[in-house]
């Protein structure tokens, strides 16, 4: 955890949610990392734009 930054998802929770929604495991394995990367980048951009430090790789 970094103060004021998002660094990733709890993949166990994401996989459990996908399973509960009936998403095939292979689809989750293929799509979740890509979706996570975009979400993390966009949330950190939003944090930076609103005065929070955000995370810059």
N, CA and C atoms as an extended XYZ file, in Angstrom:
171
Properties=species:S:1:pos:R:3:atomname:S:1:resname:S:1:resid:I:1 pbc="F F F"
N         0.846       -1.191        0.000 N   UNK     1
C         0.000        0.000        0.000 CA  UNK     1
C         0.878        1.235        0.000 C   UNK     1
N         0.582        2.126       -0.887 N   UNK     2
C         1.246        3.421       -0.932 CA  UNK     2
C         0.225        4.482       -0.569 C   UNK     2
N         0.574        5.398        0.321 N   UNK     3
C        -0.378        6.457        0.659 CA  UNK     3
C        -0.752        7.265       -0.584 C   UNK     3
N        -2.027        7.399       -0.835 N   UNK     4
C        -2.499        8.196       -1.949 CA  UNK     4
C        -2.361        7.553       -3.305 C   UNK     4
N        -2.153        6.231       -3.352 N   UNK     5
C        -1.981        5.566       -4.646 CA  UNK     5
C        -2.649        4.198       -4.635 C   UNK     5
N        -3.058        3.773       -5.801 N   UNK     6
C        -3.601        2.430       -5.999 CA  UNK     6
C        -2.527        1.633       -6.718 C   UNK     6
N        -2.182        0.452       -6.183 N   UNK     7
C        -1.133       -0.347       -6.822 CA  UNK     7
C        -1.645       -1.665       -7.383 C   UNK     7
N        -2.892       -1.998       -7.123 N   UNK     8
C        -3.428       -3.230       -7.694 CA  UNK     8
C        -4.697       -3.674       -6.998 C   UNK     8
N        -5.197       -4.786       -7.488 N   UNK     9
C        -6.420       -5.376       -6.956 CA  UNK     9
C        -6.098       -6.568       -6.079 C   UNK     9
N        -7.057       -6.947       -5.255 N   UNK    10
C        -7.025       -8.223       -4.554 CA  UNK    10
C        -7.540       -9.247       -5.566 C   UNK    10
N        -6.619       -9.955       -6.215 N   UNK    11
C        -7.012      -10.877       -7.287 CA  UNK    11
C        -7.854      -12.040       -6.772 C   UNK    11
N        -7.650      -12.453       -5.526 N   UNK    12
C        -8.503      -13.514       -4.970 CA  UNK    12
C        -9.959      -13.066       -4.956 C   UNK    12
N       -10.172      -11.827       -4.537 N   UNK    13
C       -11.535      -11.292       -4.507 CA  UNK    13
C       -12.088      -11.124       -5.922 C   UNK    13
N       -11.253      -10.649       -6.844 N   UNK    14
C       -11.700      -10.467       -8.226 CA  UNK    14
C       -12.073      -11.807       -8.861 C   UNK    14
N       -11.268      -12.835       -8.609 N   UNK    15
C       -11.568      -14.164       -9.149 CA  UNK    15
C       -12.834      -14.742       -8.518 C   UNK    15
N       -13.015      -14.527       -7.212 N   UNK    16
C       -14.224      -15.009       -6.538 CA  UNK    16
C       -15.465      -14.304       -7.087 C   UNK    16
N       -15.354      -13.006       -7.334 N   UNK    17
C       -16.478      -12.261       -7.900 CA  UNK    17
C       -16.811      -12.776       -9.295 C   UNK    17
N       -15.779      -12.969      -10.121 N   UNK    18
C       -16.000      -13.505      -11.463 CA  UNK    18
C       -16.657      -14.870      -11.423 C   UNK    18
N       -16.198      -15.713      -10.498 N   UNK    19
C       -16.776      -17.048      -10.346 CA  UNK    19
C       -18.250      -16.954       -9.950 C   UNK    19
N       -18.548      -16.059       -9.008 N   UNK    20
C       -19.935      -15.881       -8.568 CA  UNK    20
C       -20.826      -15.371       -9.702 C   UNK    20
N       -20.234      -14.627      -10.621 N   UNK    21
C       -20.997      -14.103      -11.755 CA  UNK    21
C       -21.043      -15.065      -12.932 C   UNK    21
N       -20.354      -16.205      -12.797 N   UNK    22
C       -20.379      -17.210      -13.853 CA  UNK    22
C       -19.387      -16.974      -14.980 C   UNK    22
N       -18.374      -16.150      -14.735 N   UNK    23
C       -17.355      -15.890      -15.757 CA  UNK    23
C       -16.408      -17.087      -15.802 C   UNK    23
N       -16.133      -17.641      -16.973 N   UNK    24
C       -15.222      -18.784      -17.075 CA  UNK    24
C       -13.822      -18.425      -16.569 C   UNK    24
N       -13.185      -19.347      -15.835 N   UNK    25
C       -11.850      -19.078      -15.279 CA  UNK    25
C       -10.816      -18.658      -16.327 C   UNK    25
N       -10.840      -19.269      -17.506 N   UNK    26
C        -9.873      -18.884      -18.540 CA  UNK    26
C       -10.078      -17.442      -18.994 C   UNK    26
N       -11.320      -17.010      -19.068 N   UNK    27
C       -11.604      -15.622      -19.442 CA  UNK    27
C       -11.088      -14.671      -18.371 C   UNK    27
N       -11.307      -15.031      -17.103 N   UNK    28
C       -10.812      -14.182      -16.016 CA  UNK    28
C        -9.292      -14.102      -16.037 C   UNK    28
N        -8.631      -15.230      -16.245 N   UNK    29
C        -7.165      -15.248      -16.269 CA  UNK    29
C        -6.622      -14.400      -17.410 C   UNK    29
N        -7.328      -14.361      -18.502 N   UNK    30
C        -6.885      -13.591      -19.669 CA  UNK    30
C        -7.197      -12.101      -19.520 C   UNK    30
N        -8.363      -11.775      -18.983 N   UNK    31
C        -8.834      -10.392      -18.992 CA  UNK    31
C        -8.519       -9.581      -17.737 C   UNK    31
N        -8.529      -10.215      -16.560 N   UNK    32
C        -8.353       -9.443      -15.330 CA  UNK    32
C        -7.041       -8.664      -15.265 C   UNK    32
N        -5.897       -9.235      -15.640 N   UNK    33
C        -4.660       -8.439      -15.563 CA  UNK    33
C        -4.691       -7.187      -16.444 C   UNK    33
N        -5.284       -7.300      -17.614 N   UNK    34
C        -5.372       -6.149      -18.523 CA  UNK    34
C        -6.311       -5.094      -17.947 C   UNK    34
N        -7.460       -5.530      -17.465 N   UNK    35
C        -8.435       -4.608      -16.878 CA  UNK    35
C        -7.843       -3.937      -15.644 C   UNK    35
N        -7.146       -4.714      -14.813 N   UNK    36
C        -6.531       -4.170      -13.600 CA  UNK    36
C        -5.520       -3.077      -13.946 C   UNK    36
N        -4.677       -3.322      -14.935 N   UNK    37
C        -3.644       -2.347      -15.300 CA  UNK    37
C        -4.261       -1.017      -15.732 C   UNK    37
N        -5.309       -1.077      -16.537 N   UNK    38
C        -5.974        0.150      -16.992 CA  UNK    38
C        -6.635        0.856      -15.815 C   UNK    38
N        -7.323        0.103      -14.965 N   UNK    39
C        -8.009        0.692      -13.820 CA  UNK    39
C        -7.017        1.372      -12.880 C   UNK    39
N        -5.902        0.718      -12.587 N   UNK    40
C        -4.904        1.294      -11.688 CA  UNK    40
C        -4.338        2.585      -12.284 C   UNK    40
N        -4.000        2.557      -13.564 N   UNK    41
C        -3.445        3.748      -14.214 CA  UNK    41
C        -4.443        4.908      -14.160 C   UNK    41
N        -5.701        4.632      -14.481 N   UNK    42
C        -6.712        5.694      -14.508 CA  UNK    42
C        -7.018        6.230      -13.107 C   UNK    42
N        -7.101        5.352      -12.114 N   UNK    43
C        -7.347        5.824      -10.749 CA  UNK    43
C        -6.202        6.691      -10.249 C   UNK    43
N        -4.966        6.312      -10.557 N   UNK    44
C        -3.827        7.123      -10.134 CA  UNK    44
C        -3.786        8.458      -10.872 C   UNK    44
N        -4.188        8.480      -12.140 N   UNK    45
C        -4.298        9.752      -12.863 CA  UNK    45
C        -5.331       10.647      -12.183 C   UNK    45
N        -6.448       10.056      -11.798 N   UNK    46
C        -7.510       10.803      -11.113 CA  UNK    46
C        -7.016       11.330       -9.767 C   UNK    46
N        -6.306       10.495       -9.013 N   UNK    47
C        -5.761       10.936       -7.728 CA  UNK    47
C        -4.795       12.102       -7.925 C   UNK    47
N        -3.924       12.009       -8.915 N   UNK    48
C        -2.963       13.083       -9.184 CA  UNK    48
C        -3.672       14.371       -9.588 C   UNK    48
N        -4.692       14.251      -10.409 N   UNK    49
C        -5.422       15.428      -10.878 CA  UNK    49
C        -6.147       16.139       -9.739 C   UNK    49
N        -6.488       15.388       -8.690 N   UNK    50
C        -7.225       15.966       -7.563 CA  UNK    50
C        -6.327       16.294       -6.378 C   UNK    50
N        -5.027       16.370       -6.610 N   UNK    51
C        -4.124       16.803       -5.548 CA  UNK    51
C        -3.472       15.701       -4.749 C   UNK    51
N        -3.910       14.466       -4.908 N   UNK    52
C        -3.241       13.364       -4.216 CA  UNK    52
C        -1.959       13.043       -4.976 C   UNK    52
N        -0.963       12.484       -4.314 N   UNK    53
C         0.310       12.255       -4.996 CA  UNK    53
C         0.241       11.262       -6.138 C   UNK    53
N        -0.605       10.244       -6.039 N   UNK    54
C        -0.667        9.221       -7.084 CA  UNK    54
C         0.629        8.440       -7.177 C   UNK    54
N         0.653        7.453       -8.015 N   UNK    55
C         1.837        6.618       -8.185 CA  UNK    55
C         2.323        6.760       -9.608 C   UNK    55
N         3.564        7.089       -9.779 N   UNK    56
C         4.168        7.220      -11.105 CA  UNK    56
C         5.238        6.157      -11.266 C   UNK    56
N         4.983        5.151      -12.119 N   UNK    57
C         6.005        4.106      -12.301 CA  UNK    57
C         7.224        4.636      -13.027 C   UNK    57
